Amino acid sequence: MSWLRALAFNIYLQIWTLGMAFVFGISLLFSTNVVMRFAKFWARGVCLGAQVFLGIRAEIRGADYLKDRRVVLAAKHQSSWETLKLTTLVPLAATVLKRELTQIPVYGYYLRRTGMIPVDRDLGVTAIRSLIEQAKLRLDMGRTVIIYPEGTRVSIGRKPHYFPGVAALYKQLGVPVVPVALNSAVYWPRGSFVKIPGTIVIEALPPIRPGLDRKTFLKELEKRIETATARLVEEGRADLRRRGYEPP
């Protein structure tokens, strides 16, 4: 049954994406912010499909911390689901992502037109400078910057490694950083075709205000995100056990 639900969702995803392709084409005639609004609408459709076909819902905690546009959201990254859901929770998102994604034919062009923030991590210090410049520009446009400090999806139980980019944003932009914890991997395991129905929790935590040194900030950010994520993962696992599923 779970396999059939996953198949139905993937069929829906293809149809929804192809159906929206024409609309996206029209949106390209307008500004970057308009293109992003269309992309946000597409993301909402994907999340709705996950709810209908996969039985995956969302619970948002600390939503008040997501209302301020001039912040950086630093989020745990466990699945592809939150990369879509988080863009629907803020007015207009600008997500930091790997430059390689913008080089994918067609899809990469749309990413560039939505005003995301591509970073080539192989460039070292140059990449950090580019990240800061692009993030400042997006904040000045009234967009919320979203960054995944670990740079990639991290499975449950894997030791975290936070890259310095988020600390550079914190020091140079002078805006609060909102830590975001979640437990998406409990229901949407990395690399798994089959998903488990349930409620994914996203929890925005109190912002870290400007003023800390780089090392202290990174330590505090990791502590907040990882502590809250561990708690949410255990909540998710307990939920699965109650319903007769084997937790990851």
C-alpha positions as CSV (number, residue, x, y, z in Angstrom):
1,M,0.0,0.0,0.0
2,S,2.8,2.4,0.9
3,W,4.5,1.7,-2.4
4,L,1.3,2.5,-4.3
5,R,0.8,5.7,-2.4
6,A,4.4,6.7,-3.3
7,L,3.8,5.9,-6.9
8,A,0.6,7.9,-7.0
9,F,2.4,10.9,-5.5
10,N,5.2,10.7,-8.0
11,I,2.7,10.6,-10.9
12,Y,0.9,13.6,-9.4
13,L,4.2,15.4,-9.0
14,Q,5.1,14.9,-12.7
15,I,1.6,16.1,-13.8
16,W,1.6,19.1,-11.5
17,T,5.1,20.2,-12.5
18,L,4.3,19.8,-16.2
19,G,1.0,21.6,-15.8
20,M,2.8,24.5,-14.0
21,A,5.6,24.7,-16.7
22,F,3.4,26.9,-18.9
23,V,2.5,29.2,-16.1
24,F,6.2,29.4,-15.1
25,G,6.9,30.4,-18.7
26,I,4.5,33.3,-18.5
27,S,6.0,34.4,-15.1
28,L,9.4,34.8,-16.7
29,L,8.1,37.9,-18.4
30,F,8.0,39.6,-14.9
31,S,10.3,40.4,-12.1
32,T,12.3,38.0,-10.0
33,N,9.8,38.4,-7.1
34,V,6.9,37.6,-9.3
35,V,8.6,34.4,-10.6
36,M,9.3,33.4,-7.0
37,R,5.6,33.8,-6.1
38,F,4.7,31.3,-8.8
39,A,7.4,29.0,-7.6
40,K,5.9,29.3,-4.1
41,F,2.5,28.3,-5.5
42,W,4.1,25.3,-7.1
43,A,5.7,24.3,-3.8
44,R,2.4,24.5,-2.1
45,G,0.9,22.2,-4.6
46,V,3.7,19.6,-4.0
47,C,3.2,19.8,-0.3
48,L,-0.6,19.4,-0.8
49,G,0.1,16.3,-2.9
50,A,2.3,14.9,-0.2
51,Q,-0.6,15.3,2.2
52,V,-3.3,13.8,-0.1
53,F,-1.3,10.9,-1.5
54,L,1.3,10.2,1.2
55,G,-0.6,11.2,4.3
56,I,2.3,13.6,5.2
57,R,1.1,16.7,7.1
58,A,3.0,19.5,8.7
59,E,3.0,21.0,12.2
60,I,4.7,24.4,12.5
61,R,5.9,25.4,16.0
62,G,7.3,28.9,16.7
63,A,5.7,30.4,13.6
64,D,6.0,33.9,15.1
65,Y,9.8,33.7,14.5
66,L,9.2,33.3,10.8
67,K,7.3,36.5,10.3
68,D,10.2,38.9,10.2
69,R,11.7,39.2,6.7
70,R,15.1,40.6,7.7
71,V,16.4,37.3,9.2
72,V,18.4,34.3,8.1
73,L,16.7,31.0,8.7
74,A,19.3,28.3,9.5
75,A,17.6,25.0,9.1
76,K,18.3,21.3,9.7
77,H,18.3,19.4,6.4
78,Q,17.0,15.8,6.4
79,S,14.9,15.5,3.2
80,S,13.8,17.3,0.1
81,W,10.4,18.0,1.7
82,E,11.6,20.9,3.9
83,T,13.2,22.7,0.9
84,L,9.7,23.2,-0.4
85,K,7.8,23.6,2.8
86,L,10.0,26.3,4.2
87,T,9.6,28.4,1.1
88,T,5.8,28.4,1.7
89,L,6.2,29.6,5.4
90,V,7.9,32.9,4.7
91,P,6.7,35.8,2.5
92,L,9.4,35.4,-0.1
93,A,12.4,33.0,0.3
94,A,15.9,33.1,-1.1
95,T,17.5,29.8,-0.5
96,V,21.2,29.2,-0.5
97,L,22.0,26.2,-2.7
98,K,24.7,24.4,-4.6
99,R,25.7,26.1,-7.8
100,E,25.5,22.7,-9.6
101,L,21.8,22.8,-9.3
102,T,21.6,26.0,-11.4
103,Q,23.4,24.2,-14.2
104,I,20.7,21.6,-14.7
105,P,18.9,22.3,-18.0
106,V,15.6,24.2,-17.7
107,Y,15.3,23.5,-13.9
108,G,18.5,25.4,-13.3
109,Y,17.3,28.4,-15.3
110,Y,14.1,28.6,-13.2
111,L,16.2,28.5,-10.1
112,R,18.3,31.4,-11.3
113,R,15.2,33.4,-12.2
114,T,13.6,32.8,-8.8
115,G,16.5,34.7,-7.2
116,M,18.0,31.8,-5.2
117,I,21.6,32.1,-4.0
118,P,23.9,29.7,-5.7
119,V,27.3,29.0,-4.1
120,D,30.3,27.2,-5.5
121,R,31.9,25.8,-2.3
122,D,35.1,24.8,-4.3
123,L,35.9,28.6,-4.5
124,G,36.6,28.9,-0.8
125,V,36.9,32.5,0.3
126,T,35.5,33.8,-3.0
127,A,32.4,31.7,-2.5
128,I,31.9,33.2,1.0
129,R,32.1,36.8,-0.4
130,S,29.6,35.9,-3.1
131,L,27.3,34.4,-0.6
132,I,27.4,37.5,1.6
133,E,26.8,39.9,-1.4
134,Q,23.9,37.9,-2.7
135,A,22.3,37.4,0.7
136,K,22.5,41.2,1.4
137,L,20.9,42.0,-1.9
138,R,18.0,39.6,-1.2
139,L,17.4,41.0,2.3
140,D,17.3,44.5,0.8
141,M,14.7,43.2,-1.6
142,G,12.5,42.1,1.3
143,R,13.3,38.4,1.0
144,T,14.1,36.0,3.8
145,V,17.4,34.1,3.4
146,I,17.2,30.4,4.1
147,I,20.4,28.4,4.5
148,Y,21.1,24.8,5.4
149,P,24.3,25.0,7.4
150,E,25.2,21.3,6.8
151,G,25.0,21.9,3.0
152,T,23.3,18.6,2.3
153,R,20.7,16.2,3.6
154,V,21.8,14.5,6.8
155,S,20.4,11.1,7.9
156,I,19.2,10.5,11.4
157,G,22.1,9.6,13.7
158,R,24.8,11.0,11.4
159,K,27.2,13.4,13.1
160,P,26.5,17.0,12.0
161,H,29.1,19.3,10.3
162,Y,28.2,23.0,10.0
163,F,29.9,24.9,7.2
164,P,31.3,28.4,7.9
165,G,28.9,30.1,5.4
166,V,26.2,30.6,8.0
167,A,28.6,32.2,10.4
168,A,29.8,34.6,7.7
169,L,26.2,35.7,7.1
170,Y,25.7,36.2,10.8
171,K,28.8,38.4,11.2
172,Q,28.4,40.4,8.0
173,L,24.7,41.0,7.6
174,G,24.0,42.0,11.2
175,V,20.5,40.4,11.3
176,P,19.1,37.7,13.6
177,V,19.6,34.1,12.7
178,V,16.6,31.9,13.4
179,P,17.5,28.2,14.1
180,V,15.0,25.7,12.6
181,A,14.8,22.1,13.8
182,L,12.7,19.4,12.2
183,N,12.1,15.6,12.0
184,S,11.3,15.1,8.3
185,A,13.6,12.1,7.9
186,V,11.4,10.0,10.3
187,Y,8.6,10.1,7.6
188,W,10.5,11.0,4.5
189,P,13.8,9.0,4.7
190,R,16.6,10.0,2.5
191,G,16.9,7.9,-0.7
192,S,13.7,6.0,0.0
193,F,10.9,5.8,-2.6
194,V,8.4,4.8,0.1
195,K,7.3,7.5,2.6
196,I,5.6,7.0,5.9
197,P,2.3,8.8,6.7
198,G,2.4,11.1,9.6
199,T,3.0,14.7,10.8
200,I,6.4,16.3,10.2
201,V,7.2,18.9,12.8
202,I,9.1,22.1,11.9
203,E,10.1,24.1,14.9
204,A,11.5,27.7,14.6
205,L,13.5,28.5,17.7
206,P,14.2,31.9,19.3
207,P,16.6,33.9,17.1
208,I,20.2,34.4,17.8
209,R,20.8,38.1,17.9
210,P,23.8,39.8,16.4
211,G,26.8,40.3,18.6
212,L,28.4,36.9,19.3
213,D,31.8,36.0,18.0
214,R,31.9,33.5,15.1
215,K,33.0,30.5,17.2
216,T,30.4,31.1,19.9
217,F,27.7,31.6,17.4
218,L,28.4,28.4,15.5
219,K,28.5,26.4,18.8
220,E,25.2,28.0,19.9
221,L,23.5,27.4,16.6
222,E,24.5,23.8,16.4
223,K,23.5,23.2,20.0
224,R,20.0,24.7,19.5
225,I,19.3,22.9,16.2
226,E,20.7,19.5,17.1
227,T,19.1,19.4,20.6
228,A,15.6,20.4,19.3
229,T,16.0,18.0,16.3
230,A,16.9,15.1,18.5
231,R,13.7,15.8,20.6
232,L,11.5,16.0,17.5
233,V,13.0,12.8,16.0
234,E,12.1,11.0,19.2
235,E,8.6,12.4,19.1
236,G,8.3,11.1,15.5
237,R,9.7,7.7,16.4
238,A,7.3,7.4,19.3
239,D,4.4,8.3,17.0
240,L,5.5,5.5,14.5
241,R,5.7,2.9,17.3
242,R,2.2,3.8,18.5
243,R,0.9,3.2,15.0
244,G,2.8,0.0,14.4
245,Y,5.6,1.2,12.2
246,E,9.3,0.4,12.6
247,P,11.0,3.8,13.2
248,P,14.2,4.6,11.4
